[in-house]
Amino acid sequence: MKTIVINNQKGGVGKTTLAVHLAWFMAEANLRVLVIDVDAQSNASDTLRHYAGSTLAADLFKPGARIVPREDEGLTLAPADSSLTDLDRSNATAITTLQENLAISSDQFDACVIDTPPSLGLRSVGCLVAASHVLAPIYLEDYSIKGVKGLMQTVIGVQRRYGRQDTKFLGLLPSNFNTKSPRQRSHLEQLLREAGKYVFPGKIVASGRLR
């Protein structure tokens, strides 16, 4: 099972939109997809509520949790609920529990997509530990560009701390890119100069349909 974590500690960069569409795309390709909504705002859960399974996302940070795929469905959702916020105050051992529980259920799914909260807490670190792949959508605005260094330090730091050097960083994905904005085009050029090898080879262009 590939475990793709959509992560950026900054809010409003399109993590949930990307996670939902990525999961739906893979389900349409006849893959068995697990979606885990670790963001207590539960926007991904609201969108995919028809596919909710019996296991909550918060349960997956507790030992021995197992996910049962929905029958005759390409998607199974482990939805968010308000108890997720309590996890950031949990014992640090919970950080590796998500990875352990996903390993138990890995033969039931082809891919897992995890939507993370806009903060660096126990939940986000646990998701990065569990990831086989990480994708980071970013906006090409001043504050978002300034946060790229911290984002990369977090991903690399978690890999080293928890021995996850095999995790593949798919890249920084420019999201909601306004091609007519000289400022955003300039920021993209700056990003390519300073961190070109970490930039995903593609971008999500701003459009009314995306909103």
N, C-alpha and C positions, 0 to 999 in steps of 0.2 A: 504494500500500500504506500503510495506517495502521499506525504503529508505536507501540504502547501500552506504556509502561514502568511497571511497578509498583515504586515506590521509597519507601523509608524507611530511614534509617541505623540505626534501632532494630530489633533482632530480636524475633521472637515476636509481631508485630502482624498476621499473617495474609496476608503478601505472596504466599506460594506458593499457599495455598488460593484466594485471589482470582485469581491468574494462571491456575491450572489450570481453574477453573470458567468464567472469562471466555473462555478459548480454546475450551473444550468447547462453551459456549453458541453461540459464533460458528460453530463447525464444524457444529453441529446446524442452523444457519440457512443451511447450504450455502455458507459462505464458505471460501476456501482459506486456512488458518491456519498460520503458522509460529510455533512456540514456541521461545524461546531461553532456556536455563537457565544463567544466569551466576553462580549461587550454588554454590560448591563442595560444599555439603552435599548437593546433587543430589536434593532431595526431589521437585521437579517432574519430574525425569528418571525417578525411580523410579515415579512415578504414571503417566507417559505413555510408559513404555519401549517399549510395543508400536509406537509411532509414530516411533521413533528413525530419523533419516536417516543418511547417510554422513558428514555434516559435524559436527564437534564445535563447541560454543560457543566454545572457546578458539581454534579455527581462524579464526573470524570477526574476530578482532583482528589477523590477519596479512594482508598485502596479497594481493589476487587470489583470495580465497576465494569460492566460488560454491556456493549451496545448490540442490540438486536436489530438487524435491518428490517425496514418495512417490506412487506410482501408485495411483489409485483410493482415496485416503484424503483426508479433509478436513483432517487434521492432519499436520504434519511437525515433528518435534522435533530441535533441535540440542542434544544433551545435554551436561550438565556432566561434567567429570572433574577429577582432582586437579591437573592442570596450570594450572587457572584461577588458583590462588593465586599462581603465578609472574608472572602478567600485571601485578599491581600494582607489580612491580619492573621493568617493561619501560620502553622508551623512550617518552617522552610523545607521540611521533607516533602511537602506537597508539590514542590517544584518538579520533581522527577516522577510523580505519581501519574500525571497525564500521559507521559511517554510510555510508562509501564502498562497502563490500561489500553492504550491504542495498540500496543504490540499484541495484546491478548486477542483483540478483535480484527487484526490486520488481514486475516484470511477472508473476512466477510466483505471487504470493500477493495476497490481498485485505487481510489483516491480519497483523500480527506482534505477539506478546505476549512481553515480556521480564521474567523474574523476576530481581531483583537481590539481591546480598548485603547483609547488615546492617552495612555499613561504607562509608565514603566513600574509595574508592581509585580507581585508574585505570579499573577495570572499570565502576564505578558512573557515573563521569563520562562515560566513553565511551557508556554506554547513554543517559544524559540528552542527550548531543549528538545521538544518533541518533533520539531520540524525536520523533514528531509530537504525541503526547499523553502526559501524565504523570498517574498516579493514585496517591495516597498513603494507604494504610490506616493508621489510628492507633487506639491503645487510649485510652480515656478514663480514664486513671490519672495520678497526679501527674507521674511522670517522663516519660511520653509527652507530656503536655500541655506540659511545660517544653521539650521538644525540637522543638515545632512551629515556633518562630521560626527555629531553626537549619536545619530542613528547608526552609523557604521561602527562606531566604537562599541555600542551596545551589542550589535549582532556578533562582532568579532570577539568581544569580551565574554559573552555567553558561550560561544563555541569553545573558547580556551578553558573557561572555568569548569565546564561540564563535559569536556572531551568530545565535543560534537563537531570536530573539524571536517567530518564527512558531509555536513549540511551544506547544500549548494545555495549560494546567494544569487538569485536570478537577476537581481538588479534594481536600480532606482527607476521607477516607471513614471515619467512625466504625465500628470493627470489633469484633465480639464484645461488642456493647453490651448490658449487663445493665439492662433497663428497670426492674427492681425495686430497683436500687441508688441510694439518694439521692446518694451521692458521685459516681457516674458521670453521673447526671442533672444535678447541679450543674456538673460539668466540661463537659458538653455546652453548658449555658447560657453558661458562661464563654467557651467556644470561639466560640460564635455571636456573643457580644458583641464579642470582640476580633478575630475573623478571619472574620466571617460570610460575606464575599464569596468566601472561599477554601474554604468547606465544601461538600462534595458534597451534592446534594439527595436524601439517602437514607442509610440505615445498615444494617449487617449485625447483626442481633440475635443474641445468644448463644443457642445451643441445643446439645443433645447431638449432633444430626445434624451440625452444623458441625464439632465436634471430631472 
